[in-house]
Amino acid sequence: MDNAILTSNILNGQTKEQFIALLLWGFVGFIFSILIELLRHTKKIKTKGGFNFAFWLKDNTIRFILSVLSIVIGVLFLLI
């Protein structure tokens, strides 16, 4: 089987460059979403002693994994 055909089938007809660019924009949106969430809860964060990345990651592991999976799956099934 030809490697180029296999890659094209896996990427749903997108080029590697399109796939990577769309993933980057998806992750920019995800980071923006996290920052907005942190801004929304600024008072609560300050009253509990400040922001702790380890605690945030432990508290939001499922959200993080599901968001990354949904970005990748959404980009793969995007019809351009």
C-alpha positions as CSV (number, residue, x, y, z in Angstrom):
1,M,0.0,0.0,0.0
2,D,1.2,3.4,-0.9
3,N,2.3,5.6,2.1
4,A,0.9,8.8,0.6
5,I,-2.6,7.2,0.0
6,L,-2.6,5.9,3.6
7,T,-1.8,9.3,5.0
8,S,-4.4,11.0,2.8
9,N,-7.0,8.5,4.0
10,I,-6.1,9.0,7.7
11,L,-6.2,12.8,7.3
12,N,-9.5,12.6,5.5
13,G,-8.1,14.2,2.3
14,Q,-6.4,17.1,4.1
15,T,-2.8,17.9,3.6
16,K,-0.4,17.6,6.5
17,E,0.0,21.4,6.5
18,Q,-3.7,21.9,6.7
19,F,-4.1,19.4,9.5
20,I,-1.3,21.0,11.5
21,A,-2.5,24.5,11.0
22,L,-6.1,23.6,12.0
23,L,-4.7,21.8,15.1
24,L,-2.7,24.9,16.1
25,W,-5.8,27.1,15.8
26,G,-7.8,24.6,17.8
27,F,-5.3,24.6,20.6
28,V,-5.1,28.4,20.5
29,G,-8.9,28.4,21.1
30,F,-8.5,25.9,23.9
31,I,-5.9,28.0,25.7
32,F,-8.1,31.1,25.2
33,S,-11.0,29.1,26.8
34,I,-8.9,28.2,29.8
35,L,-7.8,31.9,30.2
36,I,-11.4,33.1,30.1
37,E,-12.3,30.5,32.7
38,L,-9.5,31.6,35.0
39,L,-10.5,35.3,34.6
40,R,-14.1,34.4,35.5
41,H,-13.0,32.8,38.7
42,T,-10.3,35.3,39.7
43,K,-11.9,36.2,43.1
44,K,-12.3,32.6,44.0
45,I,-8.7,31.8,43.1
46,K,-7.4,34.7,45.1
47,T,-9.4,33.8,48.2
48,K,-8.1,30.2,48.1
49,G,-4.5,31.2,48.1
50,G,-3.7,31.8,44.4
51,F,-3.3,29.8,41.3
52,N,-1.6,26.4,41.4
53,F,-1.0,24.7,38.1
54,A,-0.6,21.2,39.6
55,F,-4.0,21.5,41.4
56,W,-5.6,22.9,38.2
57,L,-4.3,20.0,36.1
58,K,-5.4,17.4,38.7
59,D,-8.9,19.1,38.9
60,N,-9.3,19.4,35.1
61,T,-7.7,16.3,33.8
62,I,-10.8,14.8,32.2
63,R,-11.7,18.2,30.7
64,F,-8.2,18.6,29.3
65,I,-8.2,15.1,27.7
66,L,-11.7,15.4,26.3
67,S,-10.9,18.9,24.8
68,V,-7.7,17.6,23.1
69,L,-9.5,14.6,21.7
70,S,-12.4,16.7,20.5
71,I,-10.0,19.1,18.7
72,V,-8.2,16.3,17.0
73,I,-11.4,14.5,16.0
74,G,-13.1,17.7,14.9
75,V,-10.1,18.6,12.7
76,L,-10.0,15.1,11.2
77,F,-13.7,15.1,10.3
78,L,-13.7,18.7,9.0
79,L,-14.7,18.9,5.4
80,I,-12.8,21.6,3.6
